[in-house]
C-alpha cells in the first residue's frame, strides 16, 4: 500500500483533485469530514471544543456552528496585554491528534482490504500538524491568489472583498505554498483549466500506482 497525503492552501482545489484521483482508482478520505464527525454532540472532541470555546459556537439544536467556531478560532482571543491573537492553535491541539489517529486507522484498513492500494488522505494541515512522516508521498495542490479568493467567495456565497479578508486570515494559520512545495513529492498546479489539472493528476497517478504495485 502507498500512503499519500494530499494538501494545499485554502480553496486551492484539493477536493477537486482528490475526486480525480478517486476516479482513477485511489481510495480517499477527507480530514475535514473526519473532524466534522468528531464534533457531533456526545463526542469527546465536541465536549472539549465546547469547553474551550463556549456554548456561543453552538446552534439551538446543540450542534457546532462551523462559521461561529471559525470566528472564535481565527483571531477573537486576546493575550495578557489585550492584543488580539488567533486561537486556531488551541483548536488544532484538540482536534488534530484525534483526526490523525482516525486517518491512520483508515489507512491501515485500506491496506488490509488491498495491499497494493493507493490510500489518499486529503487534509489542509498535514505539514502544520506534523503529520508528514505518516505518508509515503505528499502531493501539494496550488493555485493563484486571486483564484483562491474567487473560489472561496463562490463556495461561501460571499462577496469578493469579504472572501479576500477571510482567505488572508485563514492563510495566516497555514504554511505558505512555497514551504509546502519544498516538502512535496508532487505538485499539481490547479490554476488552469480542469482539463490541465486532470492531465497532471493522470501523470502523478501513473507514478503512484506503479509504486503501490511494488509495495
N, C-alpha and C positions, 0 to 999 in steps of 0.2 A: 504494500500500500504506500501511496505517496501522500503525505500530509502537506496541504498547500494553504497558505494564508493569503487572503485577498483583501487589500486595504487601499486607502486613499483618503484625501480630504473630503470635507462635506460637499455633497452634490457633485462629486466627480463622475458619478455613474457606476459605482461599484455593483449595484443591484442589476443594472442592465448587463454588465459584463458577466456577472455571476449566472444570469439566465442563459447567456450564450454558451457558457461552459456546460451548464446542465443539458442544454440541447444537444451537445456533442457527446454526452455520456458521463459527465462528472457527477459526483454526489456533492450536495451543498447544504450548509446550514448557515443561518444569519444570526450573528451575535445579538443583534437588536431584537430579534424575536425571542431569543432565549431570555434576555433581560426583561422583556415585556411579560413573559410568562412568570418570571420570578417576582414581579411586582403586583401579582394578583393578591387580593385580600386573603390573609391567612398564611401567606408565605413568609419565611424568616426574613428575606430581603425586604419585603414590603414593610414589615414591622420596624426594621432598622431605619429604613428611609423615612418613614413617618416620624419615628422618634427623633431623628436628627433635623428634619426639615419642617416638621409641624403638620397639623391637620389642614392647614391652609392650602396644601397642594392637592387635596382630595376633592372629588366631585361629591354631590349629595349622596350618591349611592355607595360611597366609600372607596371607589376606585381611584387610582392615581391619575390626575390630570397632567398629561405629559408636558403640555405647554406651561403650566404653572410650576412644575418641577424644574423645567429648563430655566425659567425665570429665576427661581430660587437658587439654582446651582451656578448660573453664569453671571456672577457679579453682584449679588444682592447682599452679601455679607459685609461686615466691617471689621477692621483689625483693632488692636488695642488703642490706636491713635485716631480711630474714627474714619480711616480711609477705606473706600470700597474695595473689596477683594472678592475674587471668584471662589466659590465653594465647590467647584467641579471636582477638585481632587478629593474632597470629603465624600462626595457621591461615588466617585470611582473606587475609593477604598472599600466601600460597602459592596458594590455590585461586581467589580472585576473578578475577585477571587472565585466567586461562585459561578460566574459565567465561564471562566476559564476551565474550571473543573467539569462543567457541563459539556463544553466543547471537547475536552479530552475524552470524556466518556463516549460522546457521539462518534469521534474518530475511531476509537477502539472498536465500537460496534460495527462501523462500516468496514473495518479491516477484517473482522470475523466473518462478515457476510461475503466479502470478496477480497482476498489477499492482494489482488492487483488493481484495486480501485484507486481512483484519484478523489480524495476527500478534501473538499474546499470549505474553509471557514471564512465567511465574509464578515469583517469587523473593522470599524473605523480606527480603533486604537490599539492595534496589535503591538506596535512598537512602544507606544506610550505606556502600555500596561506591562511591558517587559516580557511579552509572550513570544517573541521572535523565535527563541530556541525550541519551541514546541512544534515548529513546522520544518519540513524538509526544503520547501521552496516558498518564496514570498513574491507575490505579484502586486505591483502598485499601479493604480489607475489615476491618471492625471487629466486635467483639462484647464482651459484658460480661466483667468479670474472673473471676467465678465460673464462667461458662460456659466460659471459656478453660481453667480448671483442670479442670473436669469432663470436657471433651472430651479434654484431654491425658491424664488418668487413664485414660479408656476406651481411647484409642488405644494407650497404652503398657502397658495392663493392670497398672496400679499403683494403690495406694490414694490417696485424695484429698490427704492431707497430704503425702505424698511428691511427688505431682504439683505441689502448690502451691509447694513449695520449689524444684522444678526449673524451673517456669514463671518464678518470680521471678528465679532465677539466669540463665536464658536471656534474659529480657526486659531484664536489665541491659545486655546487649550489643546491644540494639536501640533505635532511637529510640522515644520514647513515641508512642502513637496520635495524640495531639494534633499533634505535629510532622509525622507522616506525612500527616495530613489537610490540613494547611496546604499541602503540596506537591501534593495530589491534584487531578485534574480531576473525578473522580467518586469518591464514597464509597458503599459498599454495606454497610448495617448487617445483619449476619448474626446478630443476637441474637434474632430472632423465628423464626417457622416457616419451613420450607423454601419454602413457597409464597410467603411475603412476600419472601424472598430472590430467588426466581425472578422475581417481578414486577419487582423493582428491576433485576435483570440484563437483563430484557427491555427496559426503558426505556433503559438505557445502551447496549444492543446496537443499538437503532434509531439512536442518535446516532453510534455508531462506524461502523456500516455506511454511513450517509449520508456521513460524512467520507471513508471509504475509497473510495467510488464517485466522489468528486470529485477524488481524488488522481491 
